[in-house]
Amino acid sequence: MRRLLLPLLILLLSTNTFLFAGKNPATLLQMNTATWEQFRWQGIIQVQSSAFAIRKNFVLSKNKEAMRLDILDSGIMGLAAKPLASIYLKDKIVLDAPTIKQLEGIDPNWFISAKMVESIVHFTDSLQAAQQEIISSRKIKTGNTIFLYDKKYRLSQIKSSEPGFEANVIYNSHNQPTKITVKYAGEPLAELQITERRYDNIEIEPLQPELPDLLELE
């Protein structure tokens, strides 16, 4: 049995290598781009800045119309967990973080334009339209944003000169994003460790700013 183990492992590795090599760059790129079209990722997020630092559970969701990030106050993706902070992107950015005083009164739309919000939500459209350019150079520039790819045609880095964000993506052996690090102005800002993933039928609940109680206005 032990004599058969080594040849079996070699055969499995050779098969995986053959399957990967058998896919042309266009197919690989299309498969990897689909990973970013719609998803629901869960895990641990660590945010650090001069104002505050947190390490919490998170849920990041995206479909073809919107994106939403929820940083959870407690629990592990269960009923006990409630949003500590939520960010919703569609036509503009809606931020809700009533318990974080450092974010009180901040309007992200002041320094992130509606055009940039649209480009963030629909960035895979730009990637699909520039497939040949990505295959030839493993990078593409759209506006002020540069998308860089690794040798397996996986999105590995995103750089934006305005407002100065940089994101780096690390993948697991199944070509699924497992960690994303974000920098702002060259300084570490956030790290997302992804532990759970889902890619089909992603629904996103809009996040609306709080409205005053009509009874209080009477």
Secondary structure, DSSP 8 states (H G I E B T S, - for coil): -HHHHHHHHHHHHHHHHHHHHHS-HHHHHHHHHHTTTSEEEEEEEEEE-SS-EEEEEEEEEE-SS-EEEEEESSSSSSTT--EEEEEEESSSEEEE-TT-GGGTT--GGGTS-HHHHHHHHTHHHHHHHTHHHHHHHSEEEETTEEEEE-TT--EEEEEETTTTEEEEEEE-TTS-EEEEEEEETTEEEEEEEEEEEE-SS------------HHHH-
